[in-house]
């Protein structure tokens, strides 16, 4: 209904439904914190749904590499993240992260077995393990128990992660929404993952936005809206910029303050920065940029404030746009 004021028809898209289901599966936006951990994202990307991995291999990937200079593991950045209750004074461990993801159904356990007839290795879900196993390649039935000696569990991606579609890019979307959710506190923000937009009377092209967040602005009596494009590693394109600019411009300025967020699980290239900076002018700053530096900590600018002379906390989209100008554009 908010978009109808701007002459735009808005409908939930397939990526939006997938992101919503992922949020539900994890127990809400704050339940998606495990995706902040770089090793978790690497583990999901590393293995196709038809590939399996061991517990020790998974925990090693989640833990990440050790810095040869400092001797610290990459996982040290995440040891304070709260996923579920743990003994007081203890840090988060890679093993507990894997256990959490298993509980949430991101991965499932099974066994890898070599068929005694065709000698091909196949995987069987824990739910389907029986004394008499059936080879998925040749159909041979055999007693599996003699083959269980020293057998390790093998894990695979499951549910929404059991496809090769990268969950329609849901991870950067839920991390971006989670950071906004933390900043604004849940009662203040309405949000939805990806929606399809098409013109009714507005001068826009048919397009999508990866999310919408709406919060009241008590200082000027308007409504603050953020629309966004979230990427894993792909470039922010001219089409991304032009489409969201047209959507933002369609809203009546006397009633709405519209901000455009671009978030990425990586860094922005100089070409991307030049592209998105055109959305600002000397009278209006409406571009907000997030990278892993902003998306991984609990507070948006927890790490950024250690690199730049900025406020550690933002309480509005306007604050975020000002910090973006200082961090990404003033340094260019």
C-alpha positions as CSV (number, residue, x, y, z in Angstrom):
1,X,0.0,0.0,0.0
2,X,2.9,2.3,0.6
3,X,4.1,1.8,-2.9
4,X,0.6,2.4,-4.3
5,X,1.0,6.0,-3.1
6,X,3.9,6.3,-5.5
7,X,2.0,4.8,-8.4
8,X,3.8,1.5,-8.1
9,X,2.3,-2.0,-7.9
10,X,4.3,-4.2,-5.5
11,X,4.1,-8.0,-5.1
12,X,6.2,-10.5,-3.2
13,X,8.7,-12.2,-5.6
14,X,10.1,-15.7,-5.5
15,X,13.4,-14.5,-3.9
16,X,11.3,-12.7,-1.3
17,X,9.4,-15.9,-0.4
18,X,12.7,-17.8,-0.1
19,X,14.3,-15.1,2.1
20,X,11.1,-15.0,4.3
21,X,11.2,-18.8,4.6
22,X,14.9,-18.7,5.6
23,X,14.2,-16.1,8.3
24,X,11.4,-18.2,9.7
25,X,13.6,-21.3,9.6
26,X,16.3,-19.6,11.6
27,X,13.8,-18.3,14.2
28,X,13.6,-14.6,13.0
29,X,16.1,-12.1,11.8
30,X,18.2,-12.2,15.0
31,X,18.3,-16.0,14.6
32,X,20.2,-15.5,11.3
33,X,23.4,-14.4,13.1
34,X,25.3,-17.6,12.1
35,X,25.5,-16.2,8.5
36,X,27.6,-13.3,9.9
37,X,30.5,-15.8,10.2
38,X,32.6,-15.9,7.0
39,X,33.4,-19.6,7.5
40,X,29.7,-20.5,7.5
41,X,29.2,-18.7,4.2
42,X,32.3,-20.4,2.8
43,X,31.1,-23.8,3.9
44,X,27.7,-23.3,2.2
45,X,29.4,-22.0,-1.0
46,X,32.1,-24.7,-1.1
47,X,29.9,-27.8,-1.4
48,X,27.2,-28.4,-3.8
49,X,24.0,-30.1,-2.5
50,X,25.1,-33.4,-3.8
51,X,28.5,-33.2,-2.1
52,X,29.2,-34.1,1.5
53,X,31.7,-33.2,4.1
54,X,32.9,-34.5,7.5
55,X,32.4,-32.8,10.9
56,X,36.1,-32.1,11.2
57,X,36.3,-30.6,7.7
58,X,33.3,-28.4,8.4
59,X,34.7,-27.1,11.7
60,X,38.0,-26.3,10.1
61,X,36.3,-24.3,7.3
62,X,34.1,-22.4,9.9
63,X,37.2,-21.7,12.0
64,X,39.0,-20.2,9.0
65,X,42.7,-19.7,8.4
66,X,45.2,-18.6,11.0
67,X,47.0,-15.3,10.4
68,X,50.7,-16.1,10.1
69,X,51.7,-12.7,11.5
70,X,49.4,-12.5,14.5
71,X,48.7,-16.2,15.1
72,X,45.0,-15.5,15.5
73,X,42.3,-17.4,13.6
74,X,39.8,-15.7,11.4
75,X,37.1,-17.1,13.7
76,X,38.3,-14.9,16.6
77,X,36.2,-12.0,15.0
78,X,33.0,-14.0,15.8
79,X,33.7,-15.6,19.2
80,X,31.3,-13.2,21.0
81,X,28.4,-13.8,18.7
82,X,25.3,-15.2,20.5
83,X,23.6,-18.0,18.7
84,X,22.0,-19.9,21.6
85,X,22.7,-20.2,25.4
86,X,26.2,-21.3,26.4
87,X,28.1,-21.4,29.7
88,X,28.9,-18.0,31.1
89,X,32.4,-16.8,30.2
90,X,32.8,-19.2,27.3
91,X,33.4,-18.1,23.7
92,X,31.6,-19.4,20.7
93,X,33.3,-22.3,19.0
94,X,33.3,-23.6,15.5
95,X,31.8,-26.9,16.7
96,X,28.9,-25.2,18.4
97,X,28.3,-23.2,15.2
98,X,28.0,-26.4,13.2
99,X,25.7,-28.0,15.9
100,X,23.5,-24.8,15.7
101,X,23.3,-25.1,11.9
102,X,22.3,-28.8,12.1
103,X,19.6,-27.9,14.6
104,X,18.2,-25.3,12.2
105,X,18.2,-27.7,9.3
106,X,20.8,-26.0,7.2
107,X,22.8,-29.2,7.0
108,X,21.7,-32.9,7.5
109,X,23.7,-35.9,8.5
110,X,24.1,-39.2,6.7
111,X,26.6,-41.9,5.8
112,X,28.8,-42.4,2.7
113,X,29.1,-46.1,1.7
114,X,30.9,-47.9,-1.1
115,X,28.6,-50.3,-2.9
116,X,30.1,-53.8,-2.9
117,X,28.8,-54.6,-6.4
118,X,29.5,-51.4,-8.5
119,X,32.0,-49.9,-6.1
120,X,30.6,-46.5,-6.4
121,X,30.3,-44.3,-3.3
122,X,26.8,-43.1,-2.4
123,X,25.3,-41.1,0.4
124,X,22.3,-42.0,2.6
125,X,20.5,-39.6,4.8
126,X,20.4,-40.5,8.5
127,X,16.6,-40.7,8.2
128,X,16.9,-43.4,5.5
129,X,19.7,-45.5,7.1
130,X,18.7,-49.1,7.5
131,X,20.4,-52.4,8.1
132,X,19.7,-53.3,4.4
133,X,21.0,-50.5,2.2
134,X,20.2,-50.0,-1.5
135,X,22.8,-48.5,-3.8
136,X,21.4,-45.5,-5.5
137,X,23.4,-46.3,-8.7
138,X,22.9,-50.0,-9.4
139,X,20.0,-50.8,-7.0
140,X,22.0,-53.6,-5.2
141,X,20.7,-54.4,-1.7
142,X,23.2,-55.3,0.9
143,X,23.8,-55.5,4.7
144,X,25.4,-52.1,5.6
145,X,26.6,-53.0,9.1
146,X,29.9,-54.6,8.2
147,X,30.8,-51.3,6.5
148,X,30.2,-49.0,9.5
149,X,33.5,-49.6,11.2
150,X,35.4,-46.3,11.6
151,X,32.7,-44.6,9.5
152,X,32.4,-40.9,10.1
153,X,29.1,-39.0,9.6
154,X,28.9,-37.1,6.3
155,X,26.9,-33.9,6.1
156,X,25.1,-32.2,3.2
157,X,23.2,-29.0,2.6
158,X,19.5,-29.3,3.3
159,X,16.2,-27.6,2.8
160,X,16.5,-24.2,1.2
161,X,20.3,-24.9,0.8
162,X,19.6,-28.2,-0.9
163,X,19.5,-26.5,-4.3
164,X,22.2,-24.9,-6.5
165,X,20.3,-21.5,-6.8
166,X,22.3,-19.8,-3.9
167,X,19.0,-19.4,-2.2
168,X,18.2,-16.6,-4.7
169,X,20.8,-14.4,-2.9
170,X,19.0,-14.6,0.4
171,X,22.0,-14.4,2.8
172,X,23.1,-10.8,2.1
173,X,19.4,-9.8,2.2
174,X,18.8,-11.3,5.7
175,X,22.1,-9.9,7.0
176,X,21.2,-6.4,5.8
177,X,17.7,-6.6,7.3
178,X,19.1,-8.0,10.5
179,X,21.5,-5.0,10.9
180,X,18.6,-2.6,10.3
181,X,16.5,-4.6,12.8
182,X,19.2,-4.3,15.4
183,X,19.6,-0.5,14.7
184,X,15.9,0.4,14.8
185,X,14.7,-2.2,17.3
186,X,11.9,-4.5,16.1
187,X,8.8,-2.5,17.0
188,X,9.9,0.6,15.0
189,X,10.6,-1.1,11.7
190,X,8.4,-2.8,9.1
191,X,10.2,-4.8,6.5
192,X,9.7,-7.3,3.7
193,X,12.3,-9.2,1.6
194,X,12.4,-8.9,-2.1
195,X,9.4,-7.6,-4.0
196,X,8.6,-7.2,-7.7
197,X,7.7,-3.6,-8.7
198,X,5.8,-2.5,-11.8
199,X,4.4,0.8,-12.8
200,X,0.8,1.8,-12.4
201,X,1.3,5.5,-13.0
202,X,5.0,6.0,-11.9
203,X,7.7,6.5,-14.5
204,X,9.6,3.3,-13.6
205,X,10.7,0.1,-15.4
206,X,9.5,-3.3,-14.1
207,X,12.1,-4.3,-11.6
208,X,12.8,-5.8,-8.2
209,X,14.1,-4.5,-4.9
210,X,15.8,-7.0,-2.6
211,X,14.1,-5.6,0.5
212,X,12.1,-2.7,1.8
213,X,12.3,-1.2,5.3
214,X,9.9,1.4,6.6
215,X,10.4,3.4,9.8
216,X,8.6,6.5,11.2
217,X,10.6,9.8,11.3
218,X,9.6,11.6,14.4
219,X,11.8,14.6,13.6
220,X,10.1,15.8,10.4
221,X,6.8,13.8,10.6
222,X,7.6,11.9,7.3
223,X,8.0,8.2,6.7
224,X,11.5,7.0,6.1
225,X,11.8,4.2,3.5
226,X,14.9,2.2,2.4
227,X,14.9,0.1,-0.7
228,X,17.9,-1.9,-1.5
229,X,20.1,-4.2,-3.7
230,X,22.1,-6.9,-2.0
231,X,24.9,-8.8,-3.6
232,X,27.2,-11.7,-2.6
233,X,30.0,-10.8,-5.0
234,X,28.4,-9.6,-8.2
235,X,28.8,-6.0,-9.3
236,X,26.3,-3.3,-8.7
237,X,25.2,-2.5,-12.3
238,X,23.9,0.6,-14.0
239,X,20.5,-1.1,-14.3
240,X,20.5,-1.6,-10.5
241,X,21.2,2.0,-9.9
242,X,18.8,3.4,-12.5
243,X,15.9,1.2,-11.5
244,X,16.2,2.0,-7.8
245,X,16.7,5.7,-8.6
246,X,13.4,5.8,-10.6
247,X,11.6,4.0,-7.8
248,X,12.9,6.4,-5.1
249,X,12.1,9.4,-7.2
250,X,8.5,8.2,-7.6
251,X,7.6,8.8,-3.9
252,X,6.3,12.3,-3.0
253,X,9.0,14.1,-1.2
254,X,6.6,16.0,1.1
255,X,5.6,12.7,2.7
256,X,8.5,10.3,2.3
257,X,12.3,10.3,2.8
258,X,13.6,7.5,0.5
259,X,17.1,6.0,0.9
260,X,18.8,3.5,-1.3
261,X,20.9,0.8,0.3
262,X,23.5,-1.3,-1.6
263,X,25.1,-4.1,0.5
264,X,27.7,-6.6,-0.5
265,X,29.5,-9.5,1.0
266,X,32.8,-8.1,-0.1
267,X,34.0,-4.6,-1.1
268,X,32.8,-2.1,-3.7
269,X,35.0,-1.4,-6.7
270,X,35.9,2.2,-7.7
271,X,33.5,1.8,-10.6
272,X,30.6,0.8,-8.4
273,X,31.3,3.7,-6.0
274,X,31.3,6.1,-8.9
275,X,28.0,4.6,-10.2
276,X,26.1,4.8,-6.9
277,X,27.5,8.2,-5.9
278,X,25.5,9.8,-8.7
279,X,22.4,9.2,-6.6
280,X,23.5,11.9,-4.2
281,X,23.8,15.6,-4.8
282,X,24.8,18.6,-2.7
283,X,21.3,18.9,-1.3
284,X,20.5,15.3,-0.7
285,X,22.5,12.2,0.6
286,X,20.4,9.1,0.2
287,X,22.9,6.4,-0.6
288,X,23.8,3.9,2.1
289,X,26.5,1.3,1.6
290,X,27.3,-1.8,3.7
291,X,30.1,-4.3,3.2
292,X,31.1,-7.3,5.4
293,X,32.8,-4.8,7.6
294,X,29.3,-3.4,8.5
295,X,27.3,-6.6,8.1
296,X,29.2,-9.0,10.3
297,X,29.5,-7.2,13.7
298,X,26.5,-6.9,16.1
299,X,26.5,-3.1,15.7
300,X,26.7,-1.7,12.2
301,X,29.7,0.5,12.6
302,X,31.5,-1.4,15.3
303,X,34.5,-2.2,13.0
304,X,34.2,0.8,10.8
305,X,34.6,3.2,13.7
306,X,38.0,1.6,14.3
307,X,39.2,2.6,10.8
308,X,37.5,6.0,10.4
309,X,36.7,9.0,12.6
310,X,32.9,8.4,12.7
311,X,30.2,7.8,15.2
312,X,30.0,4.2,16.2
313,X,26.2,4.1,16.4
314,X,23.6,5.3,13.9
315,X,20.0,5.8,14.8
316,X,18.4,6.7,11.5
317,X,18.8,6.2,7.8
318,X,20.0,9.8,7.6
319,X,22.9,8.9,10.0
320,X,23.8,5.9,7.8
321,X,23.8,8.1,4.6
322,X,26.1,10.6,6.3
323,X,28.5,7.9,7.5
324,X,28.5,6.4,4.0
325,X,29.5,9.8,2.6
326,X,32.4,10.0,5.1
327,X,33.6,6.5,4.7
328,X,33.1,5.6,1.0
329,X,33.0,8.9,-0.8
330,X,35.0,11.5,1.1
331,X,38.0,9.1,0.9
332,X,37.8,8.7,-2.8
